[in-house]
């Protein structure tokens, strides 16, 4: 169907920045909406940021003013820019995307998760 993969995670010092990428592959025609979730050890998965089909964005209160989500429709990809990172931002970050793809049956909709990427904020 459609596969998503995140990249850009890693180690960063508190106060630093990371840019996470989410790329949709397969017979993708369009990514309509994208969301980023995160899950810290022992915690529930939480919504961090989302962007709608028309580009409207929303953010969790804990990341407002620090994170920014955006899409690149031509490349079927999305990004999460994370600035002023805090220790509590440490988590596995997951991309979820919705859109359309084509197969032997024609047009289809999809909703897919990526496998996640680790973000660790030190100090």
Secondary structure, DSSP 4 states (H G I P E B T S, - for coil): -EEEEEE--EEEETT--EEEEEEEEESEEEEEEEEEEEE-TTS--EEEEEE-TTS-EEE-TTTTTTEEEEEEGGGTEEEEEE-S--GGG-EEEEEEEEEEEEETTEEEEEEEEB--EEEEEE-
